[in-house]
Amino acid sequence: MRGGRHTLAAIGLCLAAACVAPATAPEPAKPRPPAEPVVPAPPGEPVLKPFSIDNPAAEPASAIKGAAGVAPAKMDASRRDPGFDELLKLQKEIAARAPSSDDEKLRLALLYATAGRLEEAEQALSGVKSRANKLVPYVEFYLRRQLGDHKEAGKLLALFNDEERLATGFVIERAVMCSGIRRFRDYTPAESDRVGPGGLILIYVEPRNFALQRNQDKHILHLKYEWKLYDDRSTELQVPAWEQARVEDREDRVTVNGPVAEFFQSFKLPLPANLAMGHYRVKVTVTDAHSGKSDRVYIPLYVTAVEKR
C-alpha cells in the first residue's frame, strides 16, 4: 500500500509540471523557391526536364543521346557541306573552263574513279598530256586493272618495279648460314652459328635489283662474289681456299629467256683447320658486273674448341 501512494504522488507531480511549462512553438515552414518557367521546345525536339530531388523521375540532359548538357540544335540546310555530286559537278565546270590544265583533268579523273565511273575517269585521264605529275601512271594502272586490261597493267607494274630498283639500288636482300638449301627462298637455317675448326659452312645469298644486259631476245645476268674472314678484333685472316677458288665459283654469268627479278646463290666455304676458339665474321661481297654496283654483308660465327680423341 505504501508503494501505491508514492506512485500516485509521482503521477500528480508530472501532470502539474506539464500544466506549468509553456508549450514549444513549431518552426515556421520555409518558403519553397519559385518554379522556373518552362520554355516550350521547338516542335520535333525532346523536352529536357531539369534533374532535381523534387523531380527524381527526370533524367539529366547528358544522359540523352546526342546531347551534352544542352538540347541538340537543328542543322541549317543552307550551311551544310556540299555533297559529292555537287563537288563532281563543280570540278567538271572548272576542267571545262581550263581545258589546258592537266591538274584539273587529273582531279576530275580521281573524282570519277572514286564514284566508280571508270570509263569517264579513263576519258578524263586520257586528256592529260604531261606526265610530270607522278600520280598519273598510278591512276592509269588502277583504271587498267579495274577495267580488265591486264596486259597494259602488267607493263605499268614492270615500269614501277624498274623505278623502285633504280631508287633502291643493288643490295643483298638475304644472307643466311644454312644447314640445307633446296631452291629460291626454300632453305633450312642453321640451328646455331657454332662450327668446329676446319668445318664447312653453307651460305644462302639473295641479291636484289641487279641489272640485266639485253642480247636480242635474251637477258644476261652477271654477278661476282668475294669472301673474307675476320676475327673478333676485325683483323682479316688469310684463307687460301677462298682466294684460290675457281673463276666459275667466284662469279655467275647466266643467260635467261626473259627479264627476271629473283635469283639466289649458295656457297660452301671450308674454314681453316688452325682457327682458335672464338668469334669470327664472314664478309660476303656481291658485285653487279653490268651496273658496277656492289653490296656486302657480315655473317657471324663461333669456332668451337678442338675435340680431343
Residue, then its C-alpha position, 0 to 999 in steps of 0.5 A: m500500500r505504501g508503494g501505491r501512494h508514492t506512485l500516485a504522488a509521482i503521477g500528480l507531480c508530472l501532470a502539474a509540471a506539464c500544466v506549468a511549462p509553456a508549450t514549444a512553438p513549431e518552426p515556421a515552414k520555409p518558403r519553397p523557391p519559385a518554379e522556373p518557367v518552362v520554355p516550350a521546345p521547338p516542335g520535333e525536339p525532346v523536352l529536357k526536364p531539369f534533374s532535381i530531388d523534387n523531380p527524381a523521375a527526370e533524367p539529366a540532359s547528358a544522359i540523352k543521346g546526342a546531347a551534352g548538357v544542352a538540347p541538340a540544335k537543328m542543322d541549317a540546310s543552307r550551311r551544310d557541306p556540299g555533297f559529292d555530286e555537287l563537288l563532281k559537278l563543280q570540278k567538271e565546270i572548272a576542267a571545262r573552263a581550263p581545258s589546258s590544265d592537266d591538274e584539273k583533268l587529273r582531279l576530275a579523273l580521281l573524282y570519277a574513279t572514286a564514284g566508280r565511273l571508270e570509263e569517264a575517269e579513263q576519258a578524263l585521264s586520257g586528256v592529260k598530256s604531261r606526265a610530270n605529275k607522278l600520280v598519273p601512271y598510278v591512276e592509269f594502272y588502277l583504271r587498267r586493272q579495274l577495267g580488265d586490261h591486264k596486259e597494259a597493267g602488267k607493263l605499268l607494274a614492270l615500269f614501277n618495279d624498274e623505278e623502285r630498283l633504280a631508287t633502291g639500288f643493288v643490295i643483298e636482300r638475304a644472307v643466311m648460314c644454312s644447314g640445307i638449301r633446296r631452291f629460291r627462298d626454300y632453305t633450312p637455317a642453321e640451328s646455331d652459328r657454332v662450327g668446329p675448326g676446319g668445318l664447312i659452312l653453307i651460305y644462302v645469298e639473295p641479291r636484289n635489283f641487279a641489272l640485266q644486259r639485253n642480247q636480242d631476245k635474251h637477258i644476261l645476268h652477271l654477278k661476282y662474289e668475294w669472301k673474307l674472314y675476320d676475327d673478333r678484333s676485325t683483323e682479316l685472316q688469310v684463307p687460301a681456299w677462298e682466294q684460290a677458288r675457281v673463276e666459275d665459283r667466284e662469279d655467275r654469268v647466266t643467260v635467261n629467256g626473259p627479264v627476271a627479278e629473283f635469283f639466289q646463290s649458295f656457297k660452301l666455304p671450308l674454314p681453316a683447320n688452325l682457327a682458335m676458339g672464338h668469334y669470327r665474321v664472314k664478309v660476303t661481297v656481291t658485285d653487279a658486273h653490268s651496273g658496277k654496283s656492289d653490296r656486302v654483308y657480315i655473317p657471324l660465327y663461333v669456332t668451337a674448341v678442338e675435340k680431343r680423341 
